Amino acid sequence: MTTTTTRRVALISGANRGIGLAVALKLAESGWSLSLGVRDPAKLTQVPGGADTLVHRFDATDPASEKAWTEATAERFGRIDAVIANAGIMIPKTVIEADDSDIDALMQVNVKSPMRLVQAAWPLLTASGKGRVITIASLSGKRVKSAKSGTYAISKFAAMALTHSIRQAGWDQGIRATAICPGYVATDMSAPLTDRPPEDITQPEDIARIVAFVLDLPNTSSITEVPINSTLEEMF
């Protein structure tokens, strides 16, 4: 049975840990209703928002997963106001070492799945009049930091283009799209990639605060890209 809520509803992929969990906690605190997409709902030990929250199976490698999740969310809440595409993978290989299967996996999870998710949610995002799409991209979508980050950067450059394309496609319907572009974040994904202590790099909670801020901006104050860093680089 559909229950139409007056609270804004956000879909968050990869919400079981790291940035996704931090965003979910922040939005629950800010009064959002949540639909959390995770690979194994039974393993989610912390459910931000409590009983009001929908936890649904979501697998970015399964082309049917996005549609099933958005339909369940629409059935539960009657609306979708924001999509936060956070699920992602990193394969630390140079473009010389990588094979087709590596590139296919990166593009599937980091680009094609977010696109399918937004496509599935599009009717309700447009119905909102101020739908929001947040892509958790990376500074690797702005520059290639190292040889080993090359294949990851290919997918994140594409994710940046996807975000701009969504912005173009939905502008007249009140949809605003933003790419959040952090460098190293203190998560399980970043831990093997840097020898800097976790307290010296960007915290997931700080990304969550930025996401919440962007989601609250009016249609007349769109921010398309937010680069975030904990180290000094020439541009970021």
C-alpha positions, -999 to +999 in steps of 0.1 A: +000+000+000+013+034-009+017+059+020+022+094+008+044+113+031+049+151+035+085+146+043+111+147+015+123+112+005+159+104-005+173+073-021+209+065-010+228+037-027+256+020-008+242+032+025+256+004+047+289+021+055+313+050+049+300+080+031+265+065+023+259+057+060+271+091+071+248+108+045+218+087+057+224+096+093+227+133+085+195+133+064+176+114+090+186+140+115+175+167+091+140+153+088+142+133+055+125+100+050+150+074+037+152+046+012+185+028+016+199+006-012+223-021+001+235-054-013+224-074+018+197-057+039+201-084+066+236-072+072+227-036+079+233-033+116+224+005+118+193+018+102+192+056+102+156+069+106+144+038+123+111+022+114+102+049+089+132+039+067+129+015+038+159-008+034+159-025+000+182-049-018+203-030-044+231-045-065+247-020-089+258-050-111+222-061-116+205-041-144+170-048-129+180-036-094+174+001-098+139-003-112+129-027-084+142-004-057+126+028-070+093+010-075+094-002-039+102+033-027+074+048-047+050+022-032+062+029+003+064+067+003+045+080-028+074+103-038+111+106-044+128+140-040+165+131-042+188+104-055+222+101-039+243+078-061+270+068-037+277+031-044+310+028-062+341+006-067+378+013-072+402-010-092+438+003-086+453-005-120+470+015-147+454+017-181+482-006-193+475-033-167+437-031-169+417-054-192+382-051-206+366-067-176+381-041-152+368-012-173+334-029-177+331-034-139+340+002-132+316+016-158+288-007-147+289+004-110+302+039-112+283+052-143+257+029-158+240+020-125+236+057-114+222+065-148+196+037-145+187+047-110+180+083-121+161+071-151+139+049-129+133+078-104+128+105-130+090+107-131+089+113-093+119+136-093+102+158-119+069+156-101+087+171-071+094+203-089+127+205-071+142+170-075+178+166-066+205+142-079+238+139-060+266+119-075+294+110-051+321+114-077+357+120-068+386+144-074+396+116-098+368+129-120+387+162-122+423+150-126+444+119-129+464+118-097+485+087-103+490+059-128+472+034-105+442+057-103+439+059-141+411+033-147+391+046-117+395+082-131+381+070-165+349+060-147+347+091-126+353+115-155+323+097-170+303+101-138+310+138-139+297+140-175+266+120-163+259+146-136+262+175-160+240+156-185+213+151-158+214+187-150+209+196-186+180+171-191+161+181-159+167+218-155+133+230-169+116+204-146+133+218-115+159+190-112+193+201-100+223+178-102+256+181-082+288+161-082+305+158-049+342+154-056+362+143-025+398+132-024+408+107+002+380+100+027+384+080+059+365+049+046+373+013+040+378+021+003+404+047+008+423+029+036+445+007+014+453+036-009+470+060+014+494+058+043+480+090+059+462+084+093+424+085+091+422+116+113+442+136+087+419+130+058+383+141+050+357+125+073+325+109+059+305+131+082+319+162+065+308+149+031+274+143+046+271+179+059+280+191+024+254+168+008+227+181+032+236+217+024+234+212-013+200+194-011+186+223+008+195+249-018+166+264-038+163+259-076+178+294-081+211+285-064+224+255-082+259+241-074+272+217-100+305+205-086+319+205-051+356+196-049+368+186-014+404+179-003+424+174+028+458+180+010+472+209-008+471+205-046+475+232-073+438+234-081+419+214-055 
